């Protein structure tokens, strides 16, 4: 019999509860409680939490060290952090046009009888010279780029996905030990 089993029996006896009554109060099957008290099973973190609440006692010392570090929730928390970081990064890139500029500058030049118009993404000043042609700026405009809109959509998917996972992380059906 494990020391956890002895402690569970002692706490139940102190409350003068039957095993059936204790199992109902804890929210587990009586057969499962019996196996815990006899040291046949090691409870999940969820069950240890229920035991702590019901018996008003701490079972922290009975949690195996490797269980504390390798719970499925830790992997999900890393996934949530990754998705949030990626989503915010993509949103910032799209919002501030880091990868895909949305401002275009229109320059015009007259060289003899020849007129030229040049539309470019980079601002080259009020005038710039290319070869023997002098270009002067005549306007600028912002164009919503599809690439930035796609980045915004994916950033929203990643952020909402992270929020959804964080809401589901404490659901009992997600944390069941196999």
N, C-alpha and C positions, 0 to 999 in steps of 0.2 A: 504494500500500500504506500502511495506517495505521500509526501508531506502536505501537498495540496489536498489530497483526499482526507487526511486527518483533520486539517484545518476546516474543511467544509463540514465534516461531521460535527466538529466541536461547535462551530457557529450555529448550525441547525439545532443542535441539542440545547444551546444557550437560549434560543428563541422558543424552545419546546414545540417545534414544528415536526410534523410527520414528513416523510420524504415526498409524499404525494402533494401535500400542501406547499412545501418549499418549492417543488418543481413548478407548480402553478404560479406561485409568486414570482419566481425567476423568469418564467416564460419558456421553459424547456420541458422535454418529456421526462417522466419519472425514471424510466429505464436509463436515460442518458445521465441523469443526476446520480443514479446508483453507480454507474460505470465511472463517473468522475470521482465519487467518494471512495471507490475501491481501487483507484489508480489505473484503471484499464484504458482510459481515454485522456488525452491532453486537450483542454478546451481551447477554442479559437479566441482571438482577442475580443470578438463581439460577445461571446459567452462570459469571458472574464469581466467585461464591463457590466453585464447584467448581474453577475454574482456580486460585484462590488456595490452596485446600487441596492440590491435586495438585502444583503447582509451588512451594509454600511461599513465595509471593510476594504482595505487595499490588498489587491492581489498582484501588485507590481513585481514583487520578488519572484513570482511564479512564471513570468513571461520569459521564455527562452531568448537569449541575446540575438540569435539569428532571425527569430520571428520579428523582433523589433525593427530590424533593418531591412528585411526583404518582404515586407507586406505588399500585397498588390496595390494598396493605396499609395505607397511611395512611388511606384512606377507610374501610376496615374497622375500623381502630383508633378512628377517630372514632365510628363506629357502635357499637362495643363500649362506649366510654365513655358515649355517650348512653343506650344501653339499660340499662347498670348504674346510671347516675344516676337514670333514670326509675324503674327497678325498686325501688331503695332508697327513693326519695321516696314511691312508692306504698305500700311496705311500712310506712314510718314513719307515713304518714297513716292507714292502716288500723289499725295496732297501737295508736296513741295517740288514735284516734277524733277526728281533727282535723276531718274533714268531716261525719262522721255519728256523733253521740253515741249511746252504747249505754246510758247511765244515765238512767232515768226516775224521777221523784219523784211520789209519790201524796199529795195533800192532801185533807183532808176538812173540811167546814164544816157548821155547823148554824145555820140562820137560822129561828127560830120552829119550826114543825113540819116544815120543809123541810131535807133533808139533801142535800149536794152533794159529789161527789167529782171532783177535777181531777187528771189525770195529765199532767205536763209534762216537758220535757227539761231545763229550767233550774232550778237550786236557788234558791229565794227565801227561804231561812231556815226557822227552826222554825215561824214564823207569818208570814203576809202578809195584807194587806187588799186586797180588790178590791171597790170600791164600798162597800157597807155590810156586806159579808160577810167574816168572819175565817176564813181557812183555816189549818189546822194540819197539819203533816207527819205522816203515819202510816206511811210506808215508802218504800223505794227499791229498785229492782231493775235488774239489768243484762240487756239483751236483745241477743243476737247479731244484728246487722243484716246483711241480705243484701248491701247496698252495700259494707260493709267486707270481707265474705268475697270479693266479686268483685274488690275492689282487691288483696287478698292473692293471689288466683289470678293476676291479671295481673302483679303484681310478680314472682311466681315465674317466669312465662313469660318476662318480659323479662330477668331475671337469668340463667336457664338458657340463654336464647337467646344472650346475650352470652358466656357461658362456652363454649357450643358453637361459636360463630364464632371465639372465640380459640383453641380447640383445632384448628380446621380451617384457620386462617390460614397455617400453615406446610406444608400439604399441597402437594406438587408440582403436582397437577392443578388446584389453585385458582390458582396463580401463573403459569400458562403465558401467555407473551406471544403475542398474535395477530398 
